[in-house]
Structures are given as structure tokens and as C-alpha cells.
Amino acid sequence: MSATTDRALSALDKNLDASLKRLFELVSISSISTDPAYAKDCRRAAEWLVKDLESIGFTASVRETKGHPMVVAHHPGPDERAPHVLFYGHYDVQPVDPLDLWENDPFKPAVREADGRRIITGRGSADDKGQLMTFVEACRAYKEVNGSLPCEITILFEGEEESGSPSLKPFLEANAGELKADFALVCDTGMWDVETPAICTGLRGLVGEEITVKAASRDLHSGLYGGAAANPIHILAKVLADMHDETGRVTIPGFYDGVDETPPDILKMWQGLSGRPESFLKDIGLSIPAGEKGRSVLELTWARPTAEVNGISGGYAGKGFKTVIAAEASAKVSFRLVHRQDPKKIREAFRAFVRERIPADCTVEFHEHGSSPAIQLSYDSPLLNTAKAALDEEWPKKAVMIAMGGSIPIVGDFQSFLGMESLLVGFGLPDDRVHSPNEKYELSSFHKGQRSWARILAALAEARAAGRLPG
Amino acid sequence: MSATTDRALSALDKNLDASLKRLFELVSISSISTDPAYAKDCRRAAEWLVKDLESIGFTASVRETKGHPMVVAHHPGPDERAPHVLFYGHYDVQPVDPLDLWENDPFKPAVREADGRRIITGRGSADDKGQLMTFVEACRAYKEVNGSLPCEITILFEGEEESGSPSLKPFLEANAGELKADFALVCDTGMWDVETPAICTGLRGLVGEEITVKAASRDLHSGLYGGAAANPIHILAKVLADMHDETGRVTIPGFYDGVDETPPDILKMWQGLSGRPESFLKDIGLSIPAGEKGRSVLELTWARPTAEVNGISGGYAGKGFKTVIAAEASAKVSFRLVHRQDPKKIREAFRAFVRERIPADCTVEFHEHGSSPAIQLSYDSPLLNTAKAALDEEWPKKAVMIAMGGSIPIVGDFQSFLGMESLLVGFGLPDDRVHSPNEKYELSSFHKGQRSWARILAALAEARAAGRLPG
């Protein structure tokens, strides 16, 4: 390890408390992107990041979109030969309801002890504020002790990742020249376990869709009309129940077009990963894999597509009882895509599937909630191998290559709009409860995550200097 | 018609404005029984009724129950030979949500013009405050001009009819001696059309049930867990979709035990009723009967049982999108019963049906929301024939015998606890939007309803005096 890297790592150790204070400031901003009521908070988070990046020496600005703003920042490298990386993260967070299930205020972050481990609590502590700040802190420390950064760095922070990234593609297209780098670093994924870092090479895509079934022109008394008037909840329930067959397979025609069977050697590698498959369901109070029969939990969540209902509503759901037949009923449905599934075709196939099941005197309305194709990255590239070696140095166990069930739309866009390979390294853990009450981020993830980025940036610069990393 | 009746009818005509003012006072009290937040308003409505009945000369009181109070009032007859009637109504109303669909404040009643007809607007204007006040006003006018009432009258007003009447049976049992009369008059039903009064001889029963399916111990990220973790909305949708087969028949085993086929002559009589069957669905924006195939709309709503989902909720239903797999999902389900269907057996059969469809690692909880058996009254009795003749005199068209899709639990209880025959006469109309936004009551229903009760009370006394009405 070089002296410059060593100094940066020491500075990160020394500055941990100060870095936590900064993270707390960011987490305390309730930047919930999906709810328009929090638009101002989203902007505040963007402004906070600009100010913080400027304090490190970045040229940073809040950049307007039709939705929540982007943050773009630039810092030159030490010389023209240094690699140019684009780092991506998102400052927006998920809603916090049901609020009463939180043990601590989601927007008053703190470090707490839990089962002998130290954790950072709060909405966004992991997804993605804690993660993106690991990179920012690595830059800060490196710059502080060495006066420069090892690479030329462009930063892009998005504010709509949790609501389908509607502004992302237009922004990339409009700013392609400014954002193009040698490759992209994305910090929004997880580790295998608390000691084992991971590089993610597969990501499921996403299609979000909201459907509203409308029947009678008004809510009806179920006594007067029950048995003769169409009930939109029944129609919706039938549609949703029809989406899966007895084997857990999705029944929408053409749904599996472009889905590959996972190669046997990859399945074998996943079978060799110890610990999580057994506890994966147990940790959440379940025991029976619910999806396609005959496939492992890792395969189901990493390499198979899904159709999931994320929300449903209709009729009277308050206290007590109301004998009403609702005028309409709604569901939010998302599809996780793998391999070459086409988001547009999936959405169209779903809509046709639904329309076929709507009685002639009823109607259905569709509302689109974003989409992204799945990503399959290389298992073996100079970028990946360089980063893997740097992670191997930092953590107790060697880095593993994994896939991920969630979507990170940006990765496909980086490939298609900017022609860049992405490296997906993140320090989340399976029990971080992202998108749920009591989200947390491991303190060790935050600290060793910072150290990992310092090592990776230095290693990329060294690899470039040694001719091992093409530009 | 006797001079006493004539005087009462004239007084009702003269007092219409004053009677409207009183009704408005009662409708303006938001006595929503199903929501505990309105408990005080329910009590206020009961107290208002006691005061009003006392002003007529009734001995009236608010009577405590475990839930909302009852109102009981007594007024002696003119002599010992006069018939003794028990009049029943309910002062509680349905919730008003969605409030934004109301054209006028639901608790600020008014008389308005609509399509050339004069209507009274407000929650409870029809169901059941407007209806019960037709009887109270008839008593007031008769007493005012004649100094006495034609019958001995006991009044029972309930405050939990819209929430399953949990206190009713215990109250009837505990007060059977006080409440027993020769027969019961119930004003909670409708007319055939605006010119044609109706006597209801069949009422569907009701079983209300809430189910909550629980899967994972917390809400999950659909990317991390989707495809492997059980989704309670899927399980619930499957259960609800399974409840009906392709022909619209309910599939719960034993559900049709005790259901009779309607006699051909009755079906023929219903086929002869003009006007409503054609417009029944059209009025609510529909055109295709949704229930069991091959049966008329009248048969479906009057003489066939149903299983209807009245409300469903689970996951994220707010604005935007949240890629969550919910920990639980709930539905409120009601069953309309006919003939000899046993509410207890229906509830048990439904629960077994649901439990069979819950995966072994998930759970389901049931919450009971009241029940009542169906009622089938005689098509031909001295009570019914006396009332029918009185209605024939008041209205432009002759009274018809109909059935009703809704439940009025009290009727069965009057039969089983007090051994009383009930007469079901009401002045609601199919377009009154009871249980929906913009509930209204026809001004002609309110006025001629008052006159109808004055005629019926007088006719019952005359029939008793002439030996045509046994006690």
C-alpha cells in the first residue's frame, strides 16, 4: 500500500466521529421523493450535499429537473493520466409509514448498540445516504492529507431513485458530455455478510404499475345492490390471483421472454455461499419459499423475475364495518425483471392481461410508475478485479460476486447512454431494513466502507499507471 | 276516513315546515356508530329524541347498553282495547367518507330542488332519521289535534344498526316485558317507486367478517425479498378470488344450505314490476348483472345470498410508489343471507375456507362484525292487509309486496325474542344513496310518509275495534 493511501486511511479512522456528525445532518433531512409534501426537503438535501462537496474542493451545483433536483460535482485528478470515475448515489429516501413501528424517530439518527453491534439508525442511514457518504468521506480524507484526489471524480446524486427515476434518462441525455467518465462507481448494494464484502454483477430491473378498476358510478349499499352490481374489489382480486399459477410461475403471456436459465456453475457458486440462504426467510418470520417451486431462495431473488402487489386499497378500510360496494379499487404492482426481459413489453403484456379480465361494463385505468431493464455485468474485468483486490485487503473475508434482487436503474442507463461499465460496491447488510421501519446501517459498514473507497480509488489510479486498467 | 284521522292529516300538512326543522336538528348530529370518535354524537342524538318524544307526551328515556344507548318511549292508548304497537327505527348513521364527493355538507341538511323533485339532503336524511321521524311526526299531529293516540305505542330507537347491532339482543332479552306489544312496526325499508308504496316481506340476513393475513414479521423490500417471501396481498387476493366460481356462485362449502328456490308465482310477480329492473343497473353506470348467472336483478338482490368484499387494504396505498412487500393485508367481507341460512355456520364455513388457503408459515386472524339471519314474512295477514289498505288510500298507486336486499336484524329478533309479527313499511327510494355520498330523502316521502303512519295507526285501531285484527 502506498503512503498516500495509508495516510488517508488513518485520517478516516481519526475523523469517524466528525463523519458521523455530517451523516446525521443529512439523514435528518426528510427527503422522501415519492410524496410531493416533502419536495422542499428533497431540495434541502441536495443543497446540503452541494455545500459539503464544495467544502472538499469539488465544483458542485444543484441541477434542476422536472422533479427533484440532481447534484453534480467535479474534482480534477492529480494529472491527465489518472482515471476518471463517475460516482453515483441517491439522496432521496423511502416513506416512513407505519411510523408507530419505529423504535426511534426516523429523522433523528443516532448510533446505538444492538446485539453487541453498533448501528446507525434512521431512514436513509443505509439506503442510500449512509452509502453515498462513505465515498464522500473517502474523498474528503484523501484530499485533506494528500492535497489531491487519486482520480478525476465526477459525482452524480439523484433525488428520485425511490420513485422510479423519471428525470434520470433526460438528464443523462442532456448532460452526456459532462457526465461521461471512464467508468461508473455505484454505491447502493450490499455485502454478503458483516465480514464479507461483495461486488454485484446482476441486478433485477423494475416495472412499476398502478391499476384502478372502476365499476359503479358511486359507492353502493351492499344490501340493495349486492349480488347484482359488479364489485371492483372482486374483479381486482381475480386479476391479481390470476397472475400466478399453482407452481408460483407468473401467468402473463410472454412474461418469461428473455429470461435465461442461470448457468449451473453460477448456481453452484451460490449454493456454496454459507449462512444466509438458511436464515434468509427465518429472519423475517417465514420458512417456505413463496415463489417458483424447485428454485433456491438466492436464485429466486437474484435471477428470477417476479410479479408482486405492493399495495391494494378499495372500499371501507377504517375502524368498524361498512356494508358498501366500492365504486373503485386500486393496486400497485411491480415486476422485477432479469436478463433480457423488455420493460415495455412486460408493461403492455400486463395491461392486456388485466383488460381481458375486466367486465364489459367496468373500466380499468393504468398509471405508470417507472421502469428499468435488468443488468448483467461481467464476472471478470480489469475494473472488477482491481476493486476486488482492494476490498480483499480491507475486510476480514474475501469479496464475493453476487447478484441483487433490487433495481438500480442508473446502471443500465450508464451503459446505454454513456457507454460506461459500472462497478457496484456497497456495504449494506440483509438486515438493514431498507424500505421498512427501523432502517439502520452498520457502523462498521460506514467506517470500513469509507476505507474501502479510499483503497479502491488509489488502486484504480495505480492500475492505470501500471497499464492494467484501460481508459 | 274518520274525522280524527282527517284532522291529523290536515295538521301534518300544516306542520310540514316545523317537522322539517326538527328533522334537520336530528340530521345535523353526526351519530356515526361504527367509528368510536363519534360516540358522543350518538348519545346526543339519543338525548335529542328523548326530549322530542317527551314534548309529545311520551314517557321517554336514554337506556344504557355496552355500546351506544337505546331510546325507549311509551304512550298509552285511548282505551284498553286499542292495539299496542312497538315502533322501531335507528338514529345512527353510516360514515360519510369520501367526504369530497358530497355536494353539500352531510351534517348540514337542507331541502333542495333536483330534477324537478324536492329532496332533503344529508347523511341519515333517509337511513333512518328521516324515516323514523315520519312516525314521530304522525304521532305528534294526531295527539295535537285529537288529544290522544289511536294505539298504545312503545318506541324503540337503536344506535348501532349500522354497526351490526351488538347490543340489541341482550337489550331485548333484558327488557322483553317492557317491549312486548301486539306487533311491531319497522320503518327502515323503501317504496317501489316515488308513487308506489311497498310492504317488505323478505329481508336478507348479514354476516360481517374481517380477515387479516399475516406473512413476514415486517414490511420487506420487494427487490431483496420478492419472489421468495410470501406476499399477504397475493394470499388474500387468492382467497377472495376463490370465493366465486365462473358462474358467480359462491364456492364456500355448505354456503347454499337452507337457500330455497323462489316460488315461480313470486318470480312472476317480480317480473311484472315495471321500471326498476331495467334502470336498476343503468342508474349506477352498469349494465351486466354481476352475480349468479341466469337470474334477474330482483331475484339476485331479494332472494339470493351473496359474498361481497366491502373493503381491502394492504401495503403502500399513498401517492407515488413504494416497492414493499407488506407484512399483512386485510379485507372486510360480508355475506347477505336468505331463507334458512345459518349465520353461525356461514361464518364457520368461511373461516375454514380461508384457513385452507393460508400457507403454513403465514397466519390469519378473524374479527367478527355482527350477524343476523334472513327474514321471510307472511304475504297475507290481518296486520299486512290493514296496512296495505291504508297505504292504498294515501298514495297514487297501490302498495306492492316486495323483498329487500339489506338486513334489518331487529325483525328476526322481534319474532324470536318477543313473539311479534313485524310490519315493514318505509318510504325510501332506490336512488336515496343510503351508505353513499349525497344521501337524500324525497320530501314527498317525508310528508306522505307521515300521513301514511297516521292512516295506518288509525286503521289498526279501527280494525281492532271491528274484530278484524287479533291482539
Interface residues (C-beta under 8 A of the other chain):
Chain A: S33 T34 D35 P36 Q94 P95 D97 L101 E162 S163 G164 R204 L206 G208 E210 A215 A216 S217 R218 D219 L220 H221 S222 G223 L224 Y225 G226 G227 A228 A229 A230 N231 I233 H234 L236 A237 K238 L240 A241 D242 M243 H244 F280 L281 I284 G285 L286 S287 I288 P289 A290 G291 E292 V297 L300 T301 R304 P305 T306 E308 V309 N310 G311 I312 S313 G314 G315 Y316 A317 G318 K319 G320 F321 K322 T323 V324 I325 A326 A329 S330 A331 K332 S334 R336 P359 A360 D361 C362 H369 G370 M404 G405 G406 S407 P430 R433 V434 H435 S436 P437
Chain B: S33 T34 D35 P36 Q94 P95 D97 L101 E162 S163 G164 R204 L206 G208 E210 A215 A216 S217 R218 D219 L220 H221 S222 G223 L224 Y225 G226 G227 A228 A229 A230 N231 I233 H234 L236 A237 K238 L240 A241 D242 M243 H244 F280 L281 I284 G285 L286 S287 I288 P289 A290 G291 E292 V297 L300 T301 R304 P305 T306 E308 V309 N310 G311 I312 S313 G314 G315 Y316 A317 G318 K319 G320 F321 K322 T323 V324 I325 A326 A329 S330 A331 K332 S334 R336 P359 A360 D361 C362 H369 G370 M404 G405 G406 S407 P430 R433 V434 H435 S436 P437 N438
